[in-house]
Amino acid sequence: MRGVILSICPNARLVDLSHEVTPFHREQAAFVLAQAVPHFPADTIHLVVVDPGVGTRRRALAAQGRHARYVGPDNGVLGPLLDWDGPARVHAIGTPPFLPAERSATFHGRDVFAPAAAHLARGIPLDAFGPALAEDLARPFEAPVETAEAWQGQVLHVDHFGNLITNLPNALWPHLEAVEAAGRRLPLCGAYADVAAGEPGAVAGSVNRIEVFVREGSARDLLGGVAGMPVTAFKA
């Protein structure tokens, strides 16, 4: 993909955001992208290829928001970003040569998305790629489910340190008594250092999501944390 982009747009500056997204996990990909995009320069092109529907009739998208531009599949990975960066112009990539007739059924990142991103960088206008879309796009995130006693959420992402980033927003923090993950009831902490080394806890994280951590250790290893794992936040 990098070679394709540089062949079309030699002056492109390429930044690899992550190659650690769990295979096929659209929610995690959407989260990783959404927490990074606001910190990039305006008009950056963000290309995402977590695409379990590759080779099917799912649409390929190119979009322009208020802050940035985006290329990727219509499977939910771009939905939260376009909500945040809207109102956005969204086009299906469907016009030759931007949707080549000869393309792999298994690697649209190379054959469709990378060329589209490169042509955007070269100044090709958005409406050249295909028809504008007015209907809603796919959305990957499931909101936490509220009950009388708690909010039931899930892990969206496991970071480099083994911290478990959940879909529970920090706005819930003042209303909580405890967080439970992998059958363990965890204390609410103001910082990682509020528990002893090797002990788990929960903290309001830097990307506006509650996270489960182990001080100077890994919640992934201690609790078996993976993307999609249930996490419960109990009301005070």
C-alpha positions in Angstrom: 0.0 0.0 0.0 2.8 2.4 0.8 4.4 1.7 -2.6 1.2 2.3 -4.4 0.6 5.6 -2.7 4.2 6.8 -3.3 4.0 5.7 -7.0 0.9 7.9 -7.5 1.9 10.8 -5.1 5.7 10.8 -4.6 5.5 13.8 -2.2 3.1 12.1 0.2 4.1 12.0 3.9 3.1 8.6 5.3 2.4 8.0 9.0 1.6 4.5 10.2 -0.9 5.0 13.1 -1.3 1.3 14.1 -0.7 -2.2 12.8 -1.9 -3.7 16.1 -5.7 -3.7 15.6 -7.2 -7.1 16.4 -7.9 -8.8 13.0 -11.5 -8.0 11.8 -12.3 -5.9 14.8 -14.0 -2.8 13.3 -14.9 -1.3 16.7 -11.3 -1.2 17.7 -10.2 0.2 14.4 -12.8 3.0 14.7 -11.7 3.8 18.2 -8.0 3.9 17.4 -8.6 6.2 14.5 -11.1 8.5 16.3 -8.8 9.1 19.2 -5.9 10.1 16.9 -7.5 12.1 14.1 -8.1 15.4 16.1 -4.3 15.6 16.8 -3.3 15.5 13.1 -3.0 18.6 10.9 -6.1 19.9 9.2 -6.8 18.2 5.8 -4.8 15.1 6.6 -6.0 12.1 4.7 -6.8 9.1 7.0 -6.8 5.7 5.4 -8.2 2.7 7.3 -8.4 -0.9 6.1 -10.0 -3.2 8.6 -12.3 -4.8 6.1 -13.7 -8.3 6.8 -16.2 -7.7 4.0 -13.4 -7.3 1.3 -14.5 -8.5 -2.1 -18.2 -8.2 -1.3 -20.7 -5.6 -2.4 -19.9 -3.4 0.7 -19.1 0.1 -0.6 -15.7 1.8 -0.6 -15.8 5.4 0.6 -14.0 8.7 0.2 -15.1 11.5 2.4 -14.3 15.1 3.3 -15.1 16.4 6.8 -14.6 19.9 8.4 -11.1 18.9 9.7 -9.8 16.0 7.6 -10.4 13.6 4.7 -11.0 9.8 4.9 -10.8 6.7 2.8 -12.1 3.3 3.8 -14.8 0.7 3.7 -18.5 1.4 4.6 -18.5 -1.1 7.5 -18.5 1.2 10.5 -14.9 2.2 10.8 -15.5 5.7 9.5 -18.9 6.3 11.0 -17.8 7.8 14.4 -15.3 10.1 12.7 -17.8 11.5 10.2 -20.2 12.1 13.1 -17.5 14.1 14.9 -16.2 15.8 11.8 -19.5 16.5 10.1 -21.3 17.7 8.2 -19.2 15.6 5.9 -19.4 15.0 2.1 -19.3 11.3 1.5 -18.8 9.6 -1.9 -18.8 6.0 -3.0 -15.6 5.0 -4.9 -17.2 3.7 -8.0 -15.9 5.5 -11.0 -13.1 4.1 -13.2 -10.2 4.4 -12.9 -10.6 4.9 -9.1 -12.5 1.6 -8.9 -10.4 -0.6 -11.2 -12.1 -3.4 -13.0 -9.2 -5.7 -12.3 -8.8 -5.8 -8.6 -8.1 -8.5 -6.1 -11.0 -9.9 -4.1 -8.8 -10.0 -1.0 -6.7 -6.8 -0.9 -8.7 -3.7 -1.6 -6.3 -1.8 0.6 -3.8 -2.1 -2.1 -6.1 -2.0 -5.2 -8.8 0.5 -4.2 -8.2 2.4 -0.9 -4.5 3.2 -1.3 -4.9 4.6 -4.8 -7.9 6.6 -3.8 -6.0 8.2 -0.9 -3.1 9.0 -3.2 -5.3 10.6 -5.8 -6.9 12.7 -3.1 -3.5 13.8 -2.0 -2.7 14.8 -5.6 -5.7 17.1 -5.7 -8.3 15.0 -7.5 -11.7 16.4 -6.4 -14.0 14.2 -4.3 -16.8 14.1 -6.7 -14.6 12.4 -9.3 -14.5 9.2 -7.3 -18.2 8.4 -7.6 -21.7 9.4 -6.5 -22.4 11.4 -3.4 -24.2 9.4 -0.6 -27.0 10.9 1.5 -28.0 7.9 3.5 -26.6 6.9 6.9 -23.3 5.0 7.0 -22.7 1.9 9.1 -21.9 2.5 12.8 -19.7 0.1 14.8 -20.0 1.3 18.4 -22.6 -0.2 20.7 -23.4 2.2 23.5 -23.2 0.9 27.1 -26.4 -0.7 28.3 -27.8 0.9 31.4 -29.7 -1.1 34.1 -30.9 -0.1 37.5 -27.6 -1.0 39.2 -24.9 -0.5 36.5 -23.8 0.2 33.0 -22.7 -2.8 30.9 -19.9 -1.9 28.5 -17.0 -3.6 26.7 -13.3 -3.3 25.9 -12.8 -1.3 22.7 -9.0 -1.5 22.6 -6.0 -2.9 24.4 -3.0 -0.5 24.3 0.7 -1.1 24.2 0.9 -1.3 28.0 -2.0 -3.8 28.3 -4.5 -1.2 29.5 -8.1 -2.0 28.6 -9.8 1.0 27.0 -13.6 0.6 27.3 -16.7 2.2 25.7 -17.7 3.6 29.1 -17.4 7.4 28.8 -15.6 9.4 31.5 -18.8 11.3 32.1 -20.0 8.2 34.1 -17.1 8.5 36.5 -18.7 10.7 39.2 -21.6 8.3 39.4 -19.7 5.1 39.9 -18.9 2.9 42.9 -16.7 0.3 41.2 -15.8 -1.3 37.9 -15.8 -5.1 37.3 -13.8 -6.9 34.7 -13.1 -10.7 34.4 -15.0 -11.3 37.6 -12.9 -8.9 39.6 -14.3 -5.8 41.3 -11.8 -3.0 40.8 -11.2 0.2 42.8 -11.8 3.6 41.2 -8.4 5.4 41.0 -7.4 9.0 40.3 -4.0 7.8 38.9 -2.2 4.5 38.1 -0.2 4.9 41.3 -3.2 4.8 43.5 -2.9 1.0 43.9 0.1 -1.2 44.7 2.4 -2.4 42.0 0.8 -5.5 40.2 -2.7 -4.6 41.4 -5.6 -3.7 39.0 -7.8 -0.7 39.1 -10.0 1.6 36.9 -9.2 5.1 35.9 -10.8 7.9 33.8 -8.5 7.7 30.8 -6.9 10.3 28.4 -9.2 9.6 25.5 -12.5 10.2 27.4 -13.0 6.5 28.1 -12.8 4.6 31.4 -9.9 2.1 31.3 -8.9 -0.9 33.3 -5.2 -1.1 34.2 -2.6 -2.9 36.3 0.0 -0.7 38.0 3.4 -1.4 36.4 1.9 -4.4 34.8 -0.6 -5.5 32.1 -4.4 -5.9 32.5 -4.3 -7.8 29.3 -2.1 -10.4 30.9 -3.6 -10.4 34.4 -7.3 -10.3 33.4 -7.1 -11.9 30.0 -8.3 -8.7 28.5 -9.2 -8.6 24.8 -11.3 -6.3 22.6 -14.9 -7.1 23.1 -14.5 -8.3 26.7 -17.5 -7.3 29.0 -16.8 -4.6 31.6 -19.4 -3.5 34.2 -19.5 -0.1 35.9 -21.6 -0.1 39.1 -23.6 2.9 40.1 -22.8 4.6 43.5 
